[in-house]
């Protein structure tokens, strides 16, 4: 059996989505992960993970999943073991025979495009177990990335304190999302640049929990997410993402990435997801030449990501 889930990008709402703000997020067309599940002839379960650079992880688990027999990465193996054990408790029939699991990312796993969230979505698709239950026992976070991977469409996402019809329970809150159309007419003028730094999202989330966020800031970020969807000009989009960056900068008490590293860039720059690593977004056609001159060579036009 084979399954596919896309990666993700959060356009707006980073961090503050944890406080109930609306986040705008999109799947990454052409960048995702496959899961192949087959019977395994041995009396154990085998897991192998690959990305564009080849095999990066492997593990062998006992038939009852109580032991990690061998592995190339113990912390990663423990997470996989916990996920499989949880699935087995919910769906024991899936493990009547030994299994061989193989995952394949068609992008570099250090990019931060959703290797973990797409994995959760893949295991949910294979097993029929709630993706948010799987997220709860493993990587954590707001869950927006898992929703994108499951939906494979652009969404407006938030965590609600009140139960809504069809919403799963996740950490005593309810993930709610709405499918939206995000195809800005100026997408050819938006570029994603990888900063060559893999950010630890879990650590960033832990640090954020000690920050003070006001209801007004949550409301403003939500309004920006909605306004971005309606924006019809590059100049208007630049104003919105600048406003967004200023708010998050005040909350985190950290300088905006443009101020810190690219203050001579003529367009507007926005962090995507956890600040300090992974991808940033830059506006205007000057972006490819400018960032290559700075030594950044992994540059993707947003139009290509949108598909």
C-alpha positions as CSV (number, residue, x, y, z in Angstrom):
1,X,0.0,0.0,0.0
2,X,1.3,3.5,-0.9
3,X,0.2,6.9,0.5
4,X,1.2,10.5,-0.2
5,X,1.1,13.7,1.8
6,X,2.3,17.2,0.9
7,X,4.6,19.4,2.8
8,X,3.4,22.8,4.1
9,X,4.2,26.5,4.4
10,X,2.6,28.8,6.9
11,X,2.1,32.2,5.2
12,X,0.8,34.0,8.3
13,X,0.0,33.3,11.9
14,X,3.2,31.7,13.1
15,X,3.4,31.4,16.9
16,X,0.2,33.3,17.6
17,X,-1.8,30.4,16.1
18,X,-1.1,28.7,19.5
19,X,-3.2,31.5,21.1
20,X,-6.1,31.1,18.7
21,X,-5.1,33.4,15.9
22,X,-6.1,32.5,12.3
23,X,-3.2,31.1,10.3
24,X,-3.0,30.9,6.6
25,X,-1.2,27.8,5.4
26,X,-0.7,26.1,2.1
27,X,0.5,22.6,0.8
28,X,3.7,22.5,-1.1
29,X,2.9,21.2,-4.6
30,X,5.8,19.0,-5.8
31,X,7.3,18.7,-2.3
32,X,6.0,15.9,-0.1
33,X,6.4,12.5,1.3
34,X,5.4,8.9,0.4
35,X,4.8,6.0,2.7
36,X,4.9,2.4,1.5
37,X,3.7,-0.3,3.8
38,X,4.2,-4.0,2.9
39,X,4.4,-7.4,4.7
40,X,7.8,-8.1,6.1
41,X,9.1,-11.7,5.9
42,X,11.1,-11.6,9.1
43,X,9.6,-11.9,12.6
44,X,9.9,-8.2,13.3
45,X,9.0,-4.8,11.9
46,X,11.4,-2.8,9.8
47,X,11.4,1.0,9.1
48,X,13.5,2.9,6.6
49,X,13.4,6.6,5.7
50,X,14.9,8.3,2.7
51,X,15.1,11.8,1.4
52,X,16.8,13.3,-1.7
53,X,20.2,12.5,-0.2
54,X,19.4,8.8,0.4
55,X,18.7,6.7,3.5
56,X,18.8,8.8,6.6
57,X,17.1,6.6,9.2
58,X,16.4,2.9,9.8
59,X,15.1,0.8,12.7
60,X,14.0,-2.7,13.5
61,X,11.3,-3.3,16.1
62,X,10.3,-6.5,17.8
63,X,7.1,-8.1,16.6
64,X,5.2,-6.8,19.7
65,X,6.8,-3.3,19.2
66,X,8.1,-3.3,22.8
67,X,11.7,-3.4,21.8
68,X,13.9,-1.4,19.5
69,X,16.2,-4.1,18.2
70,X,18.5,-1.9,16.1
71,X,18.5,1.7,14.9
72,X,20.6,4.4,13.4
73,X,19.0,7.1,15.5
74,X,17.6,6.3,19.0
75,X,15.5,9.4,19.6
76,X,13.8,9.1,16.2
77,X,13.2,5.4,16.7
78,X,11.5,6.1,20.1
79,X,9.1,8.4,18.4
80,X,8.3,5.9,15.6
81,X,7.9,3.2,18.2
82,X,5.4,5.3,20.2
83,X,3.4,6.0,17.1
84,X,3.2,2.4,16.0
85,X,2.4,1.2,19.5
86,X,-0.5,3.7,19.6
87,X,-1.8,2.6,16.3
88,X,-1.5,-1.0,17.3
89,X,-3.7,-0.3,20.4
90,X,-6.3,1.3,18.3
91,X,-6.1,-1.1,15.3
92,X,-4.5,-4.3,16.4
93,X,-5.6,-6.1,13.2
94,X,-3.1,-4.0,11.3
95,X,-0.2,-5.8,13.0
96,X,-1.3,-9.4,12.5
97,X,1.7,-9.7,10.2
98,X,5.2,-8.1,10.4
99,X,5.4,-4.8,8.5
100,X,8.0,-3.1,6.4
101,X,7.6,0.7,6.3
102,X,9.4,2.9,3.9
103,X,9.1,6.7,3.7
104,X,10.6,8.8,1.0
105,X,10.8,12.6,1.1
106,X,11.4,14.2,-2.3
107,X,13.1,17.2,-0.6
108,X,15.9,17.7,1.9
109,X,14.6,16.8,5.4
110,X,16.3,19.8,6.9
111,X,14.2,22.3,4.9
112,X,11.4,22.4,7.5
113,X,8.7,21.9,4.9
114,X,6.8,19.3,6.9
115,X,8.7,16.0,7.1
116,X,7.1,15.3,10.6
117,X,3.6,16.6,9.8
118,X,3.5,14.7,6.5
119,X,4.6,11.6,8.3
120,X,1.7,12.0,10.8
121,X,-0.7,12.4,8.0
122,X,0.6,9.3,6.2
123,X,0.3,7.1,9.2
124,X,-3.2,8.4,9.8
125,X,-4.2,7.7,6.1
126,X,-2.7,4.2,6.4
127,X,-4.2,3.3,9.8
128,X,-7.4,5.3,10.0
129,X,-6.3,6.6,13.4
130,X,-6.9,10.3,14.1
131,X,-3.9,12.3,12.9
132,X,-4.3,14.7,15.8
133,X,-4.2,11.8,18.3
134,X,-0.9,10.8,16.7
135,X,0.4,14.3,16.8
136,X,-0.5,14.6,20.4
137,X,1.7,11.7,21.4
138,X,4.7,12.7,19.3
139,X,5.7,16.0,17.8
140,X,3.1,18.4,19.2
141,X,2.5,22.0,17.9
142,X,-0.6,23.7,16.8
143,X,-1.6,21.0,14.3
144,X,-2.0,23.4,11.4
145,X,0.7,21.5,9.4
146,X,-1.1,18.2,9.9
147,X,-4.4,19.7,8.8
148,X,-2.7,21.0,5.6
149,X,-1.1,17.6,4.9
150,X,-4.5,15.8,5.4
151,X,-6.4,18.4,3.4
152,X,-3.9,19.0,0.6
153,X,-5.4,22.5,0.1
154,X,-4.8,26.0,1.4
155,X,-6.5,26.5,4.7
156,X,-7.4,29.2,7.3
157,X,-6.7,27.4,10.6
158,X,-7.3,28.1,14.2
159,X,-7.6,26.5,17.6
160,X,-10.9,27.0,19.3
161,X,-11.8,26.6,22.9
162,X,-15.4,25.6,22.0
163,X,-16.3,22.4,20.3
164,X,-17.5,22.7,16.7
165,X,-19.2,20.1,14.6
166,X,-16.7,17.6,13.2
167,X,-13.7,19.2,14.9
168,X,-11.3,16.7,16.6
169,X,-10.2,17.2,20.2
170,X,-6.5,18.2,20.4
171,X,-4.9,19.1,23.7
172,X,-8.2,20.3,25.1
173,X,-8.8,22.5,22.1
174,X,-10.5,22.0,18.8
175,X,-8.6,22.4,15.5
176,X,-10.9,24.1,13.0
177,X,-10.0,25.0,9.4
178,X,-11.6,26.3,6.3
179,X,-10.4,25.5,2.8
180,X,-9.6,28.7,0.9
181,X,-8.2,29.7,-2.5
182,X,-4.7,31.3,-2.2
183,X,-3.5,32.1,-5.7
184,X,-2.2,35.7,-5.5
185,X,-1.9,37.4,-8.9
186,X,1.6,38.5,-7.9
187,X,2.8,35.0,-6.9
188,X,5.6,35.3,-9.6
189,X,7.0,38.1,-7.5
190,X,7.2,36.1,-4.3
191,X,10.3,33.9,-3.6
192,X,11.2,31.4,-0.9
193,X,14.8,31.3,0.3
194,X,16.3,28.6,2.5
195,X,18.6,30.0,5.1
196,X,20.7,26.8,5.5
197,X,19.6,26.6,9.1
198,X,17.2,23.9,10.4
199,X,15.0,25.4,13.1
200,X,13.8,23.2,16.0
201,X,10.1,24.0,16.0
202,X,9.4,22.2,19.3
203,X,12.1,24.2,21.1
204,X,10.8,27.4,19.6
205,X,7.2,26.6,20.7
206,X,8.5,25.9,24.2
207,X,10.2,29.3,24.3
208,X,7.1,31.0,22.9
209,X,5.0,29.7,25.8
210,X,6.7,32.2,28.1
211,X,5.9,35.2,25.9
212,X,2.9,37.5,26.6
213,X,0.4,37.9,23.8
214,X,-2.5,40.3,24.0
215,X,-6.0,39.7,22.6
216,X,-5.5,42.7,20.3
217,X,-2.4,41.1,18.8
218,X,-4.2,37.8,18.2
219,X,-7.1,39.8,16.6
220,X,-4.7,41.7,14.4
221,X,-2.8,38.7,13.2
222,X,-6.1,37.0,12.3
223,X,-7.2,40.1,10.3
224,X,-3.9,40.0,8.5
225,X,-4.4,36.4,7.5
226,X,-7.8,37.2,6.1
227,X,-6.6,40.4,4.4
228,X,-3.8,38.5,2.7
229,X,-6.4,36.2,1.0
230,X,-8.1,39.3,-0.4
231,X,-5.0,41.2,-1.4
232,X,-4.8,42.1,-5.0
233,X,-1.5,44.0,-5.2
234,X,2.1,43.3,-4.3
235,X,2.4,46.7,-2.5
236,X,-0.6,45.8,-0.3
237,X,0.9,42.4,0.4
238,X,4.2,44.0,1.4
239,X,2.4,46.3,3.9
240,X,0.6,43.3,5.4
241,X,3.6,41.1,5.9
242,X,5.6,44.0,7.3
243,X,2.8,44.6,9.8
244,X,2.8,40.9,10.7
245,X,6.6,40.9,11.2
246,X,6.5,43.9,13.5
247,X,3.9,42.3,15.7
248,X,5.8,39.0,16.0
249,X,9.0,40.8,16.6
250,X,7.5,42.7,19.5
251,X,6.1,39.4,21.0
252,X,9.3,37.5,20.6
253,X,11.5,40.5,21.5
254,X,13.7,39.6,18.5
255,X,14.6,41.7,15.5
256,X,12.9,41.0,12.2
257,X,15.0,38.9,9.8
258,X,15.2,41.8,7.4
259,X,16.5,44.2,10.0
260,X,19.0,41.7,11.3
261,X,20.5,40.3,8.1
262,X,19.1,41.9,4.9
263,X,18.4,45.6,5.7
264,X,19.6,46.7,2.2
265,X,17.0,44.6,0.4
266,X,14.6,46.8,-1.6
267,X,11.6,44.5,-1.2
268,X,9.9,43.1,1.9
269,X,11.0,39.9,3.7
270,X,9.0,37.7,6.0
271,X,9.9,34.7,8.1
272,X,7.9,31.6,7.5
273,X,7.2,29.4,10.6
274,X,9.8,29.4,13.4
275,X,12.0,32.5,13.3
276,X,15.7,32.1,12.8
277,X,15.8,29.2,10.3
278,X,14.1,27.3,7.5
279,X,12.6,29.5,4.8
280,X,11.9,33.2,4.4
281,X,9.7,34.9,1.8
282,X,11.0,37.8,-0.2
283,X,9.0,40.0,-2.5
284,X,10.0,41.4,-5.9
285,X,11.9,40.1,-8.9
286,X,15.3,41.2,-7.5
287,X,15.2,38.4,-4.9
288,X,17.0,35.6,-6.8
289,X,20.0,37.7,-7.8
290,X,20.2,39.4,-4.4
291,X,20.1,36.3,-2.3
292,X,22.5,34.4,-4.6
293,X,25.0,37.2,-4.1
294,X,24.6,36.6,-0.4
295,X,25.4,32.9,-0.8
296,X,21.9,31.5,-0.6
297,X,21.2,29.3,-3.6
298,X,18.0,27.4,-2.7
299,X,15.4,29.7,-4.0
300,X,11.9,28.7,-5.1
301,X,9.2,30.9,-6.7
302,X,6.0,30.7,-4.7
303,X,4.1,30.3,-8.0
304,X,5.8,26.9,-8.4
305,X,4.9,25.9,-4.9
306,X,1.2,26.8,-5.4
307,X,1.0,24.4,-8.4
